[in-house]
Amino acid sequence: MTDNVERKEVHHRQIDLRFFERSDGLFEVEGRLVDRKTHPFRRVLHDCDTPAGTPLHDIEVRLVVDESLLVHDASATLAASPFGVCRGAADTLAPLKGLRIGAGWNKRVRELLGGAASCTHIVELLGPMATTIYQGLAPQRLARMTQPGNDAYKSKIDSCYAYASEREVVARLWPNLRKPTD
């Protein structure tokens, strides 16, 4: 937020994430990253200016997962990129197949696809895509947590601000796990 300061938009990065339930029982998340300049600009290794509003990056990534968060497929397309060679990064996602999204996901993605192994922007998208999957599957996960004998809900305690052991959410949902404040 700015107060009484004039500003001019120079760059616009748009990230769109969508979660789908498929007819075959699997789920998909699609992530799209689009970068645009609001002014004409010269790309590296180009001889003329690129018009304002032309995408510098237009990258789509798709993950197919099951309810247990196992990755069944991963793919990408680069409709726009700074260099033609960048489009080869679309074929670098095979190492994600068979991985399970969970603790350590972002670290593992960086180990497999970081640096020259893939595209920086694809790697950037995979983190928010994983959390979008969690949100998309939240109703199923939360329903399981409330089933008798299931201790999975304990993993929610202190996992974020709202689920802090001393806060109202935990006190109302799982009073036995609430830690009183001093």
C-alpha positions as CSV (number, residue, x, y, z in Angstrom):
1,M,0.0,0.0,0.0
2,T,1.2,3.5,-0.8
3,D,0.0,6.7,0.7
4,N,0.1,9.9,-1.3
5,V,2.9,8.5,-3.5
6,E,2.6,8.6,-7.2
7,R,3.5,5.3,-8.9
8,K,3.7,3.8,-12.3
9,E,3.1,0.1,-13.1
10,V,6.2,-1.3,-14.8
11,H,5.7,-5.1,-14.6
12,H,2.7,-7.4,-14.1
13,R,3.1,-11.0,-13.0
14,Q,-0.2,-12.9,-12.9
15,I,-0.4,-16.3,-11.3
16,D,-3.5,-18.4,-11.6
17,L,-4.0,-21.7,-9.8
18,R,-7.0,-24.0,-10.4
19,F,-7.9,-27.4,-8.9
20,F,-10.1,-30.0,-10.7
21,E,-11.7,-33.3,-9.8
22,R,-11.5,-35.7,-12.7
23,S,-13.9,-38.4,-13.8
24,D,-11.3,-41.1,-13.3
25,G,-11.0,-40.4,-9.5
26,L,-7.8,-38.4,-9.8
27,F,-7.3,-34.7,-9.3
28,E,-5.5,-32.0,-11.3
29,V,-4.0,-28.7,-10.4
30,E,-3.1,-26.3,-13.1
31,G,-0.8,-23.3,-12.5
32,R,-0.2,-20.5,-15.0
33,L,2.4,-17.7,-14.7
34,V,2.3,-14.8,-17.1
35,D,4.8,-11.9,-17.0
36,R,4.1,-8.7,-19.0
37,K,5.8,-5.3,-19.2
38,T,3.6,-2.2,-19.4
39,H,6.0,-0.5,-21.7
40,P,8.0,-1.6,-24.8
41,F,11.2,-3.3,-23.9
42,R,14.2,-5.0,-25.6
43,R,14.7,-8.7,-24.8
44,V,18.2,-10.0,-24.5
45,L,19.5,-11.3,-27.8
46,H,16.7,-9.6,-29.8
47,D,17.2,-6.8,-32.3
48,C,13.9,-4.9,-31.8
49,D,11.6,-3.9,-29.0
50,T,8.8,-6.1,-27.7
51,P,5.5,-4.2,-27.6
52,A,4.0,-3.4,-24.2
53,G,1.7,-6.1,-22.9
54,T,3.4,-8.9,-24.8
55,P,4.0,-11.9,-22.5
56,L,7.6,-12.4,-21.6
57,H,6.7,-15.6,-19.8
58,D,3.5,-17.6,-20.3
59,I,4.0,-20.9,-18.6
60,E,1.4,-23.6,-17.6
61,V,2.1,-26.5,-15.3
62,R,-0.2,-29.4,-14.6
63,L,0.0,-32.0,-11.9
64,V,-2.2,-35.1,-11.6
65,V,-2.5,-36.5,-8.1
66,D,-4.6,-39.0,-6.2
67,E,-6.3,-38.4,-2.8
68,S,-3.1,-39.5,-1.0
69,L,-1.2,-36.7,-2.8
70,L,0.8,-39.1,-5.0
71,V,1.9,-37.4,-8.3
72,H,0.7,-39.5,-11.2
73,D,1.7,-37.1,-14.0
74,A,3.4,-33.7,-14.4
75,S,3.6,-31.6,-17.5
76,A,4.3,-28.1,-18.6
77,T,3.9,-25.9,-21.7
78,L,5.8,-22.6,-22.3
79,A,3.7,-20.6,-24.8
80,A,6.1,-17.6,-24.3
81,S,9.6,-17.5,-22.9
82,P,12.6,-15.2,-23.2
83,F,14.6,-17.7,-25.3
84,G,13.4,-20.4,-27.7
85,V,15.6,-22.9,-25.8
86,C,13.4,-22.4,-22.6
87,R,10.6,-24.4,-24.2
88,G,12.8,-27.5,-23.6
89,A,12.1,-27.1,-19.9
90,A,8.6,-28.4,-20.5
91,D,10.1,-31.9,-20.7
92,T,11.9,-31.8,-17.4
93,L,9.0,-32.8,-15.0
94,A,9.3,-36.6,-15.2
95,P,11.2,-36.8,-11.9
96,L,8.1,-35.6,-10.0
97,K,6.1,-38.7,-11.0
98,G,5.8,-41.0,-8.1
99,L,6.6,-38.3,-5.5
100,R,4.1,-37.6,-2.7
101,I,3.2,-34.0,-1.9
102,G,3.8,-33.3,1.8
103,A,6.5,-32.1,4.2
104,G,9.7,-31.4,2.3
105,W,8.0,-31.1,-1.1
106,N,9.5,-27.7,-2.0
107,K,13.0,-28.9,-1.0
108,R,12.7,-32.1,-3.0
109,V,11.4,-30.1,-6.1
110,R,14.4,-27.8,-5.9
111,E,16.8,-30.8,-5.6
112,L,15.3,-32.4,-8.7
113,L,14.5,-29.4,-10.8
114,G,16.6,-26.5,-9.4
115,G,19.2,-24.6,-11.3
116,A,19.9,-25.7,-14.9
117,A,17.8,-28.9,-14.5
118,S,14.5,-27.0,-15.3
119,C,12.9,-23.6,-15.5
120,T,13.0,-21.3,-12.4
121,H,9.4,-20.3,-13.0
122,I,8.2,-23.8,-13.2
123,V,9.9,-24.6,-9.9
124,E,8.3,-21.4,-8.4
125,L,4.8,-22.5,-9.4
126,L,5.1,-26.0,-7.9
127,G,5.0,-24.7,-4.3
128,P,1.7,-22.8,-4.6
129,M,0.4,-25.7,-6.7
130,A,1.0,-28.1,-3.9
131,T,-0.9,-25.8,-1.4
132,T,-3.7,-25.5,-3.9
133,I,-4.0,-29.3,-4.0
134,Y,-4.3,-29.2,-0.1
135,Q,-7.0,-26.6,-0.4
136,G,-8.8,-28.6,-3.1
137,L,-8.8,-31.8,-1.0
138,A,-9.5,-30.0,2.3
139,P,-13.1,-31.3,2.6
140,Q,-12.0,-34.9,2.2
141,R,-9.0,-34.5,4.6
142,L,-11.0,-32.7,7.3
143,A,-13.8,-35.3,7.1
144,R,-11.3,-38.0,7.7
145,M,-9.8,-36.2,10.6
146,T,-13.1,-36.1,12.5
147,Q,-13.7,-39.9,12.2
148,P,-13.4,-41.8,15.5
149,G,-10.0,-43.3,16.1
150,N,-8.2,-41.1,13.5
151,D,-5.3,-39.2,15.0
152,A,-4.5,-37.3,11.8
153,Y,-6.0,-34.1,13.3
154,K,-3.0,-33.9,15.6
155,S,-0.9,-32.9,12.7
156,K,-3.0,-29.7,12.4
157,I,-2.0,-28.5,15.9
158,D,0.6,-25.6,15.6
159,S,0.7,-26.0,11.8
160,C,-0.4,-22.4,11.3
161,Y,-1.6,-19.3,13.2
162,A,-5.2,-20.4,13.5
163,Y,-4.4,-23.9,14.6
164,A,-2.0,-22.8,17.3
165,S,-2.5,-24.9,20.4
166,E,-3.5,-22.0,22.5
167,R,-6.1,-20.5,20.1
168,E,-9.8,-20.7,19.9
169,V,-9.9,-23.0,16.8
170,V,-8.1,-25.8,18.7
171,A,-10.1,-25.1,21.9
172,R,-13.4,-25.6,20.0
173,L,-12.4,-28.5,17.7
174,W,-10.1,-30.4,20.0
175,P,-10.4,-29.1,23.6
176,N,-8.2,-31.9,24.9
177,L,-5.3,-30.6,22.9
178,R,-5.6,-27.0,23.8
179,K,-2.6,-25.6,25.7
180,P,-3.6,-22.7,28.0
181,T,-1.6,-19.5,27.8
182,D,0.2,-18.4,30.9
